[in-house]
């Protein structure tokens, strides 16, 4: 395994630690718990690591939150769909605004729709097909907005380019 992969694993672990450490901060909306920190990290992972690393972080963080009792199974479809879409968007466009919009669409709409079968078949709840879209949209909008401010601040201070160089380019 190359040093580049080691650095990506370390950064992924740090981003998961941020999610877990701040998992006590959530907004209850209907049957779901909205974790804006997860969405902020999804965007940050997209910018720093790419789509597949972002999905892995979202999956591991959702798993850990469920094992700790601070999350629900609904965390999986929302966080992973958002991480994938915003990672792909950043990879192909490099534009932060489109990346944040992709996080909102991925988590809010795609993840909200994917939460329906999880709720019905795995949790045994009755739910309408679009029941989770609005709560997921609320959560991801806040987290994506926070991510936009964070990433813009990191760009202005040149910390983001330094982080990218250290993570991706050094051998």
VOMI-643179 format. One record per residue: residue number from 0; residue in three letters; x negated, y negated, z of N, C-alpha, C in turn. Coordinates in pm, whole numbers. Atoms other than C-alpha are relative to their C-alpha. Layout:
! VOMI-643179
+-----+-----+--------+--------+--------+--------+--------+--------+--------+--------+--------+
|   k |   r |    nxx |    nyy |    nzz |   caxx |   cayy |   cazz |    cxx |    cyy |    czz |
+-----+-----+--------+--------+--------+--------+--------+--------+--------+--------+--------+
| NUM | ALA |      X |      Y |      Z |      X |      Y |      Z |      X |      Y |      Z |
...
+-----+-----+--------+--------+--------+--------+--------+--------+--------+--------+--------+
! end
This chain:
! VOMI-643179
+-----+-----+--------+--------+--------+--------+--------+--------+--------+--------+--------+
|   k |   r |    nxx |    nyy |    nzz |   caxx |   cayy |   cazz |    cxx |    cyy |    czz |
+-----+-----+--------+--------+--------+--------+--------+--------+--------+--------+--------+
|   0 | UNK |    -85 |    118 |      0 |      0 |      0 |      0 |    -90 |   -124 |      0 |
|   1 | UNK |     82 |    119 |     14 |   -139 |   -339 |    -96 |     24 |    -98 |    115 |
|   2 | UNK |    -14 |    104 |   -102 |   -194 |   -634 |    134 |    123 |    -86 |    -25 |
|   3 | UNK |   -119 |     78 |     36 |     81 |   -814 |    -56 |    125 |     65 |     60 |
|   4 | UNK |   -115 |    -70 |    -58 |    331 |   -548 |     52 |     -1 |     -7 |    152 |
|   5 | UNK |      9 |     13 |   -146 |    204 |   -561 |    410 |     53 |   -135 |     45 |
|   6 | UNK |    -47 |    134 |    -37 |    264 |   -934 |    420 |    151 |    -12 |    -17 |
|   7 | UNK |   -145 |      5 |     19 |    615 |   -892 |    278 |     73 |     76 |    110 |
|   8 | UNK |    -61 |    -75 |   -110 |    694 |   -631 |    542 |     -2 |    -83 |    128 |
|   9 | UNK |     10 |     83 |   -120 |    571 |   -863 |    817 |     99 |   -116 |     -5 |
|  10 | UNK |    -96 |    111 |     14 |    774 |  -1157 |    684 |    143 |     51 |     14 |
|  11 | UNK |   -134 |    -59 |    -13 |   1079 |   -931 |    652 |     33 |     28 |    146 |
|  12 | UNK |    -21 |    -26 |   -142 |   1038 |   -822 |   1012 |     24 |   -127 |     79 |
|  13 | UNK |    -21 |    128 |    -69 |   1011 |  -1182 |   1125 |    138 |    -57 |    -30 |
|  14 | UNK |   -133 |     51 |     34 |   1325 |  -1279 |    935 |    110 |     83 |     69 |
|  15 | UNK |    -97 |    -82 |    -74 |   1512 |   -982 |   1087 |      2 |    -39 |    146 |
|  16 | UNK |      7 |     42 |   -141 |   1390 |  -1091 |   1429 |     78 |   -129 |     24 |
|  17 | UNK |    -77 |    124 |    -12 |   1538 |  -1436 |   1370 |    149 |     31 |      3 |
|  18 | UNK |   -142 |    -37 |      4 |   1872 |  -1280 |   1278 |     43 |     64 |    132 |
|  19 | UNK |    -36 |    -72 |   -122 |   1873 |  -1049 |   1580 |     -5 |    -92 |    121 |
|  20 | UNK |     13 |     91 |   -115 |   1751 |  -1314 |   1824 |    115 |    -99 |      7 |
|  21 | UNK |   -109 |     97 |      2 |   2027 |  -1550 |   1713 |    135 |     66 |    -27 |
|  22 | UNK |   -126 |    -69 |     29 |   2296 |  -1283 |   1673 |    108 |    -29 |    105 |
|  23 | UNK |   -100 |     43 |    -98 |   2466 |  -1414 |   1986 |     78 |   -121 |    -48 |
|  24 | UNK |    -68 |    118 |     56 |   2557 |  -1722 |   1784 |     85 |     45 |   -118 |
|  25 | UNK |    -91 |    -35 |    107 |   2862 |  -1635 |   1580 |    130 |    -76 |     18 |
|  26 | UNK |   -128 |     70 |     -1 |   3196 |  -1785 |   1491 |    108 |    104 |    -25 |
|  27 | UNK |   -107 |    -97 |     25 |   3498 |  -1559 |   1538 |    106 |    -60 |    -92 |
|  28 | UNK |   -102 |     44 |     95 |   3729 |  -1595 |   1239 |     80 |    124 |    -36 |
|  29 | UNK |    -84 |   -116 |     27 |   4014 |  -1347 |   1226 |    -62 |    126 |     57 |
|  30 | UNK |     54 |   -128 |    -45 |   3894 |   -987 |   1248 |   -151 |      8 |    -13 |
|  31 | UNK |    145 |     -8 |     23 |   3537 |  -1073 |   1157 |    -75 |    -99 |     89 |
|  32 | UNK |     91 |     90 |    -68 |   3243 |  -1232 |   1332 |    -87 |    -62 |   -108 |
|  33 | UNK |     75 |     69 |    104 |   3080 |  -1495 |   1113 |   -136 |    -42 |     55 |
|  34 | UNK |    137 |     26 |    -42 |   2702 |  -1515 |   1145 |    -70 |    -90 |   -102 |
|  35 | UNK |     62 |     89 |     98 |   2576 |  -1825 |    962 |   -152 |     19 |    -10 |
|  36 | UNK |    144 |    -22 |      3 |   2216 |  -1737 |   1055 |    -36 |    106 |   -104 |
|  37 | UNK |     24 |   -105 |    100 |   2240 |  -1422 |    838 |     -5 |    -60 |   -140 |
|  38 | UNK |     -6 |     59 |    134 |   2330 |  -1633 |    536 |   -116 |    -95 |    -25 |
|  39 | UNK |    117 |     86 |     11 |   2056 |  -1883 |    605 |   -123 |     85 |    -32 |
|  40 | UNK |    114 |    -89 |     25 |   1805 |  -1596 |    616 |     10 |     63 |   -139 |
|  41 | UNK |    -14 |    -54 |    136 |   1951 |  -1449 |    295 |    -61 |    -94 |   -103 |
|  42 | UNK |     54 |     97 |     94 |   1865 |  -1768 |    110 |   -151 |    -12 |     16 |
|  43 | UNK |    143 |      9 |    -25 |   1524 |  -1795 |    274 |    -73 |    123 |    -54 |
|  44 | UNK |     61 |   -122 |     53 |   1447 |  -1431 |    184 |      0 |     -2 |   -152 |
|  45 | UNK |     -5 |     10 |    146 |   1557 |  -1497 |   -175 |   -113 |    -87 |    -51 |
|  46 | UNK |    102 |     96 |     42 |   1318 |  -1790 |   -199 |   -141 |     54 |     24 |
|  47 | UNK |    133 |    -47 |    -35 |   1024 |  -1619 |    -29 |    -34 |    139 |    -53 |
|  48 | UNK |     32 |   -141 |     24 |   1055 |  -1249 |   -109 |     66 |     62 |   -122 |
|  49 | UNK |    -69 |    -58 |    114 |   1308 |  -1174 |   -381 |    123 |     79 |     40 |
|  50 | UNK |   -131 |    -59 |    -27 |   1639 |   -992 |   -414 |     -4 |    132 |     78 |
|  51 | UNK |     -4 |   -132 |    -65 |   1549 |   -638 |   -306 |    -47 |     -6 |    144 |
|  52 | UNK |     42 |     19 |   -138 |   1364 |   -749 |      3 |    112 |    -64 |     80 |
|  53 | UNK |   -113 |     63 |    -67 |   1661 |   -971 |     90 |    109 |    100 |     34 |
|  54 | UNK |   -100 |   -103 |    -26 |   1900 |   -677 |     58 |    -46 |     91 |    113 |
|  55 | UNK |     53 |    -86 |   -106 |   1674 |   -463 |    277 |      8 |    -70 |    136 |
|  56 | UNK |    -10 |     76 |   -125 |   1660 |   -737 |    542 |    145 |     -5 |     46 |
|  57 | UNK |   -142 |      7 |    -35 |   2039 |   -778 |    532 |     50 |    134 |     53 |
|  58 | UNK |    -42 |   -133 |    -45 |   2092 |   -401 |    564 |    -55 |     30 |    140 |
|  59 | UNK |     62 |    -32 |   -129 |   1846 |   -359 |    852 |     55 |    -87 |    112 |
|  60 | UNK |    -55 |     89 |   -103 |   1977 |   -664 |   1038 |    144 |     40 |     35 |
|  61 | UNK |   -138 |    -45 |    -26 |   2338 |   -543 |    997 |     -1 |    128 |     82 |
|  62 | UNK |     11 |   -126 |    -75 |   2237 |   -197 |   1120 |    -39 |    -27 |    145 |
|  63 | UNK |     43 |     31 |   -136 |   2055 |   -337 |   1422 |    108 |    -72 |     80 |
|  64 | UNK |   -108 |     70 |    -70 |   2341 |   -573 |   1508 |    111 |     97 |     38 |
|  65 | UNK |   -102 |    -99 |    -32 |   2584 |   -281 |   1492 |    -46 |     90 |    114 |
|  66 | UNK |     53 |    -84 |   -108 |   2360 |    -65 |   1712 |     -3 |    -73 |    133 |
|  67 | UNK |      1 |     81 |   -123 |   2336 |   -350 |   1963 |    139 |    -40 |     45 |
|  68 | UNK |   -137 |     37 |    -36 |   2712 |   -406 |   1959 |     33 |   -145 |    -26 |
|  69 | UNK |    -28 |    141 |     28 |   2688 |   -762 |   1830 |     56 |    -23 |   -140 |
|  70 | UNK |    -54 |     13 |    135 |   2816 |   -691 |   1479 |    105 |    106 |    -26 |
|  71 | UNK |    -99 |   -101 |     42 |   3077 |   -489 |   1294 |    -46 |     60 |   -132 |
|  72 | UNK |     32 |    -61 |    129 |   3066 |   -263 |    991 |     26 |    -96 |   -116 |
|  73 | UNK |    -28 |     99 |    105 |   3199 |   -560 |    795 |   -125 |    -83 |    -34 |
|  74 | UNK |    124 |     73 |     27 |   2848 |   -707 |    818 |    -72 |     53 |   -122 |
|  75 | UNK |     75 |    -61 |    110 |   2713 |   -465 |    559 |     39 |    -55 |   -137 |
|  76 | UNK |    -31 |     45 |    137 |   2910 |   -558 |    246 |    -25 |   -149 |    -21 |
|  77 | UNK |     17 |    145 |     17 |   2902 |   -933 |    305 |   -145 |    -42 |    -10 |
|  78 | UNK |    139 |     46 |     -3 |   2539 |   -980 |    394 |    -80 |     57 |   -117 |
|  79 | UNK |     79 |    -63 |    107 |   2404 |   -735 |    135 |     38 |    -54 |   -138 |
|  80 | UNK |    -42 |     56 |    129 |   2613 |   -866 |   -157 |    -54 |   -142 |    -16 |
|  81 | UNK |     52 |    136 |      6 |   2515 |  -1222 |    -72 |   -150 |     -4 |    -22 |
|  82 | UNK |    146 |     -4 |     15 |   2146 |  -1136 |    -39 |    -39 |     39 |   -142 |
|  83 | UNK |     31 |    -45 |    136 |   2147 |   -955 |   -373 |     26 |   -111 |   -103 |
|  84 | UNK |    -33 |    102 |    100 |   2324 |  -1228 |   -569 |    -88 |   -124 |     11 |
|  85 | UNK |     83 |    121 |    -10 |   2127 |  -1518 |   -426 |   -145 |     31 |    -35 |
|  86 | UNK |    136 |    -38 |     39 |   1800 |  -1327 |   -471 |    -17 |      6 |   -150 |
|  87 | UNK |      4 |     -6 |    146 |   1878 |  -1257 |   -835 |      7 |   -140 |    -60 |
|  88 | UNK |    -14 |    137 |     51 |   1985 |  -1618 |   -891 |   -131 |    -76 |     14 |
|  89 | UNK |    125 |     74 |    -18 |   1665 |  -1758 |   -742 |   -109 |     56 |    -91 |
|  90 | UNK |    101 |    -64 |     86 |   1452 |  -1509 |   -934 |      9 |    -53 |   -143 |
|  91 | UNK |    -17 |     40 |    139 |   1599 |  -1615 |  -1268 |      5 |   -150 |    -23 |
|  92 | UNK |    -12 |    145 |     22 |   1657 |  -1987 |  -1213 |    -99 |    -82 |     81 |
|  93 | UNK |     87 |     78 |    -86 |   1434 |  -2100 |   -927 |     66 |   -124 |     58 |
|  94 | UNK |    -72 |    119 |    -48 |   1703 |  -2353 |   -836 |     71 |     30 |    131 |
|  95 | UNK |    -56 |    -20 |   -134 |   1799 |  -2383 |   -471 |    151 |    -18 |      2 |
|  96 | UNK |   -145 |     24 |     -2 |   2146 |  -2523 |   -538 |     76 |    120 |    -56 |
|  97 | UNK |    -64 |   -118 |     57 |   2238 |  -2227 |   -760 |    -17 |    121 |     91 |
|  98 | UNK |     24 |   -111 |    -93 |   2084 |  -1988 |   -508 |     98 |     -6 |    116 |
|  99 | UNK |    -97 |     16 |   -110 |   2301 |  -2127 |   -227 |    142 |     30 |    -49 |
| 100 | UNK |   -132 |    -29 |     56 |   2607 |  -2112 |   -452 |     18 |    150 |    -20 |
| 101 | UNK |     -7 |   -145 |     18 |   2526 |  -1749 |   -534 |     18 |     71 |    134 |
| 102 | UNK |    -20 |    -58 |   -134 |   2504 |  -1672 |   -162 |    146 |    -14 |     42 |
| 103 | UNK |   -141 |     22 |    -35 |   2849 |  -1823 |   -111 |     91 |     94 |    -80 |
| 104 | UNK |    -81 |    -89 |     83 |   2998 |  -1630 |   -404 |    -23 |    146 |     38 |
| 105 | UNK |     33 |   -138 |    -34 |   2814 |  -1309 |   -313 |     59 |     46 |    131 |
| 106 | UNK |    -52 |    -37 |   -132 |   2909 |  -1307 |     53 |    149 |    -28 |      8 |
| 107 | UNK |   -139 |     42 |    -20 |   3235 |  -1499 |     43 |    100 |     76 |    -84 |
| 108 | UNK |    -97 |    -63 |     89 |   3404 |  -1345 |   -257 |    -29 |    148 |    -20 |
| 109 | UNK |     33 |   -141 |     25 |   3222 |  -1023 |   -352 |     -3 |     78 |    132 |
| 110 | UNK |      7 |    -68 |   -130 |   3140 |   -929 |      9 |    135 |      7 |     69 |
| 111 | UNK |   -135 |      0 |    -58 |   3489 |  -1030 |    123 |     88 |    107 |    -61 |
| 112 | UNK |    -78 |   -105 |     67 |   3644 |   -799 |   -135 |    -53 |    139 |     34 |
| 113 | UNK |     58 |   -130 |    -37 |   3402 |   -516 |    -54 |     29 |     37 |    145 |
| 114 | UNK |    -33 |    -28 |   -140 |   3496 |   -549 |    314 |    134 |     70 |     14 |
| 115 | UNK |   -132 |    -63 |     -6 |   3849 |   -433 |    235 |     -8 |    152 |     16 |
| 116 | UNK |      5 |   -145 |    -20 |   3765 |    -63 |    183 |    -71 |     40 |    129 |
| 117 | UNK |     67 |    -29 |   -127 |   3531 |    -74 |    483 |    100 |     -9 |    113 |
| 118 | UNK |   -100 |     19 |   -106 |   3811 |   -207 |    702 |    106 |    109 |     -2 |
| 119 | UNK |   -110 |    -96 |     11 |   4076 |     31 |    571 |    -47 |    143 |     24 |
| 120 | UNK |     40 |   -141 |     -4 |   3882 |    355 |    532 |    -96 |     34 |    114 |
| 121 | UNK |     96 |    -31 |   -105 |   3604 |    328 |    790 |     45 |    -49 |    138 |
| 122 | UNK |    -45 |     54 |   -128 |   3762 |    112 |   1059 |    145 |     33 |     31 |
| 123 | UNK |   -140 |    -37 |    -20 |   4120 |    233 |   1012 |     93 |   -117 |     23 |
| 124 | UNK |    -84 |    119 |    -16 |   4260 |   -119 |   1001 |     85 |    -21 |   -124 |
| 125 | UNK |    -80 |     45 |    114 |   4542 |   -240 |    784 |    -49 |   -139 |    -36 |
| 126 | UNK |     49 |    131 |     44 |   4425 |   -532 |    575 |     48 |    -26 |   -142 |
| 127 | UNK |    -30 |     41 |    137 |   4517 |   -725 |    265 |   -131 |     -8 |    -77 |
| 128 | UNK |    121 |     -3 |     83 |   4272 |   -716 |    -25 |    -86 |   -125 |     20 |
| 129 | UNK |     76 |    125 |    -13 |   4171 |  -1082 |     19 |    -12 |    -48 |    145 |
| 130 | UNK |     -2 |     40 |   -141 |   4190 |  -1083 |    401 |   -134 |    -51 |     51 |
| 131 | UNK |    131 |     36 |    -52 |   3815 |  -1121 |    449 |    -70 |   -109 |    -80 |
| 132 | UNK |     66 |     99 |     86 |   3738 |  -1367 |    172 |    -13 |   -134 |     72 |
| 133 | UNK |      7 |    131 |    -65 |   3823 |  -1684 |    367 |    -96 |      0 |    121 |
| 134 | UNK |     97 |      1 |   -110 |   3639 |  -1588 |    690 |   -145 |     11 |    -49 |
| 135 | UNK |    135 |    -14 |     52 |   3335 |  -1480 |    488 |    -46 |   -129 |    -68 |
| 136 | UNK |     35 |    127 |     63 |   3346 |  -1804 |    287 |    -39 |   -105 |    103 |
| 137 | UNK |     30 |     96 |   -107 |   3351 |  -2009 |    607 |   -139 |     24 |     55 |
| 138 | UNK |    129 |    -35 |    -56 |   3052 |  -1823 |    745 |   -115 |    -33 |    -95 |
| 139 | UNK |    110 |     16 |     94 |   2841 |  -1830 |    433 |    -18 |   -146 |    -42 |
| 140 | UNK |     15 |    143 |     35 |   2914 |  -2196 |    355 |    -89 |    -71 |    102 |
| 141 | UNK |     82 |     61 |   -104 |   2767 |  -2303 |    689 |   -144 |     45 |     -6 |
| 142 | UNK |    136 |    -54 |      6 |   2467 |  -2074 |    661 |    -75 |    -44 |   -124 |
| 143 | UNK |     64 |     44 |    125 |   2397 |  -2170 |    300 |    -37 |   -147 |      6 |
| 144 | UNK |     31 |    142 |    -17 |   2413 |  -2539 |    384 |   -122 |    -18 |     90 |
| 145 | UNK |    117 |      6 |    -89 |   2171 |  -2489 |    673 |   -126 |     44 |    -74 |
| 146 | UNK |    115 |    -48 |     77 |   1941 |  -2293 |    440 |    -48 |   -105 |    -99 |
| 147 | UNK |     39 |    103 |     96 |   1948 |  -2571 |    181 |    -81 |   -109 |     68 |
| 148 | UNK |     75 |    103 |    -73 |   1835 |  -2826 |    440 |   -136 |     53 |     44 |
| 149 | UNK |    125 |    -58 |    -45 |   1570 |  -2590 |    577 |    -99 |     14 |   -116 |
| 150 | UNK |     89 |    -21 |    114 |   1426 |  -2499 |    236 |    -46 |   -133 |    -58 |
| 151 | UNK |     40 |    132 |     51 |   1431 |  -2862 |    117 |   -105 |    -63 |     91 |
| 152 | UNK |     99 |     52 |    -95 |   1245 |  -2963 |    434 |   -135 |     70 |    -15 |
| 153 | UNK |    123 |    -75 |     21 |    991 |  -2687 |    379 |    -67 |    -37 |   -131 |
| 154 | UNK |     56 |     43 |    128 |    947 |  -2796 |     17 |    -66 |   -137 |     13 |
| 155 | UNK |     53 |    137 |    -14 |    896 |  -3163 |    108 |   -130 |     -2 |     80 |
| 156 | UNK |    120 |     -2 |    -83 |    639 |  -3077 |    372 |   -110 |     89 |    -59 |
| 157 | UNK |     92 |    -90 |     72 |    464 |  -2840 |    127 |    -28 |    129 |     75 |
| 158 | UNK |     15 |   -125 |    -74 |    498 |  -2559 |    378 |     51 |    117 |    -84 |
| 159 | UNK |    -55 |   -108 |     80 |    709 |  -2354 |    136 |   -101 |     51 |   -102 |
| 160 | UNK |     99 |    -45 |     98 |    441 |  -2348 |   -133 |   -116 |     71 |     69 |
| 161 | UNK |    105 |    -67 |    -78 |    182 |  -2258 |    130 |     46 |    141 |     40 |
| 162 | UNK |    -52 |   -131 |    -40 |    405 |  -1974 |    256 |      4 |     95 |   -120 |
| 163 | UNK |     -6 |    -84 |    121 |    463 |  -1843 |    -97 |   -139 |     48 |    -40 |
| 164 | UNK |    137 |    -38 |     37 |     91 |  -1849 |   -170 |    -53 |    107 |     95 |
| 165 | UNK |     52 |    -95 |   -100 |      8 |  -1666 |    152 |     69 |    135 |    -11 |
| 166 | UNK |    -76 |   -125 |      6 |    282 |  -1405 |    106 |    -25 |     72 |   -133 |
| 167 | UNK |     -6 |    -64 |    131 |    267 |  -1343 |   -266 |   -133 |      8 |    -75 |
| 168 | UNK |    111 |      8 |     93 |    -61 |  -1442 |   -425 |   -135 |     46 |     55 |
| 169 | UNK |    131 |    -37 |    -53 |   -348 |  -1365 |   -190 |    -18 |    150 |     -1 |
| 170 | UNK |     28 |   -144 |      2 |   -510 |  -1026 |   -221 |    -66 |     43 |    125 |
+-----+-----+--------+--------+--------+--------+--------+--------+--------+--------+--------+
! end
